[in-house]
Amino acid sequence: MQEGFSFMGMQGDTYAAHQDLGGSGSCLRRFNAMPFL
């Protein structure tokens, strides 16, 4: 089992990405409201 926050997706001007919350790649160790600048 992994510890962290579930990453559901992100959305920009013309870009959107979503992930399966059941997948191992959706777990982030640290949460940041603005991970990208």
PyMOL commands that set and color helices and strands:
alter all, ss='L'
color gray80, all
select helices_A, chain A and resi 24-26
alter helices_A, ss='H'
color red, helices_A
select strands_A, chain A and resi 5-6+9-11+16-18+27-28
alter strands_A, ss='S'
color yellow, strands_A
deselect
rebuild
show_as cartoon
